[in-house]
Amino acid sequence: MTSLVIAEHDNTSIKPATLNTVTAAVQCGGDVHILVAGKGADAAAAAASQIAGVAKVIHVEGDHFAHGLAENMAAQILSIAASYSHILFPATASGKNIAPRVAAALDVGQISDITKVEAPDTFERPIYAGNAIATVQSLDASKVITVRTTGFDPAAATGGSAEIEALAGVADNGKAKFLGSEIAKNDRPELTAAKVIVSGGRALGSGEKFNEIMTPLADKLGAALGASRAAVDAGYAPNDWQVGQTGKIVAPQLYIAAGISGAIQHLAGMKDSKVIVAINKDAEAPIFSVADYGLEADLFTAVPELTAAL
């Protein structure tokens, strides 16, 4: 029994979500291999070989793997899938794009968003926006799995000594072509990897107030900025700041929610945070049901006072 983890990387370094996925793969039992497919990805393959718990790195080079296009990645995975009992992806935008293609081609059911490995064929995953946990057993010969990274501790990025095997990649299937990307530059930590997140809700009233109230607090804490769906829909914050079931799933050491009522879809994205602080003037707000510390106060007064005290 051997598991294959599909690495997310930028051709230079391994992204943190891969480390959590390796932990899940180790818990499935047997050896763990990592596929690093890219262009000029020698450094990423070397970094993958240092991850604790990894027995082998499969390094595939090709121009058509440079940007992780799902069509080519799925074809590459399928070319080696017969050797593996488990194929695991981080439950990120990239993983969710590739995994269903692999599962469909193998004619197996995908096991999505797992948060716990009970046995090599049995897993736990949240349903109903995290309000219930389903235990899922799969009898398929190949198990295609996406891993909710907040459910697993990251594997150590150093200390391993896996062998690196260079493998000839499959040809470009020509079904997709990378034209370009527009990447927002941000000096703050990436939302899903941040240890501290400061989030604002619709109660802030405008994008100007969001920036005026929340940014100084985030600066003081070295935190990432997040937002509720209502705040994003109202245009107070960009889409990539959205935390929740339809946004990003996060589990930082500290999550501060200001002016967020706590709709189910938002709670599903942040309730696994280690410490949750809620600031809301509505004592009945659902956010207080998951908060470790709750402050019933006007955020326009409380947040600047908190910022000044830091």
JORA-V422997 format. One record per backbone hydrogen bond with DSSP energy under -1.0 kcal/mol. CO is the residue of the C=O (numbers start at 0). NH is the residue of the N-H. Records with the same first field share a line. If there is no record, write none. Layout:
BEGIN
CO->NH  NH
END
This chain:
BEGIN
1->84  85
2->32
3->87
4->34
7->14
12->9
14->17
15->18  19
16->20
17->21
18->22  154
19->23
20->24
21->25
22->26
25->28
30->2
31->54  55
32->4
33->57
34->6
35->59
37->61
40->44
41->45
42->46
43->47
44->48
46->49
47->50
48->161
49->159
50->53
54->162
55->33
56->164
57->35
58->166
59->37
61->64
62->65
64->67
68->72
69->73
70->74
71->75
72->76
73->77
74->78
76->79
79->82
80->83
84->142
85->3
86->144
87->5
88->146
89->91
91->95
93->97
94->98
97->101
98->102
99->103
100->104
101->105
102->107
110->145
113->147
115->123
118->121
120->137
121->117  118
122->135
123->114  115
124->133
126->131
127->130
131->126
133->124
135->122
142->86
143->110
144->88
145->113
146->90
147->150
148->151
155->51
162->56
164->58
189->192  193
194->252  253
195->223
196->255
197->225
198->257
199->227
200->203
201->204
205->209
206->210
207->211
208->212
209->213
213->217
214->218
215->219
216->220
217->221  222
223->197
225->199
226->242
227->231
228->232
229->233
230->235
231->234
237->240
238->241
240->226
241->247
243->246
247->243
251->273
253->196
254->276
255->198
256->278
257->200
258->202
260->286
262->266
263->267
264->244
265->268
266->269  270
268->249
269->272
274->254
275->291  292
276->256
277->294
278->258
281->284
284->287
285->288
286->289
292->277
294->279  296
297->300  301
298->302
300->304
301->305
302->306
303->307
304->308
END
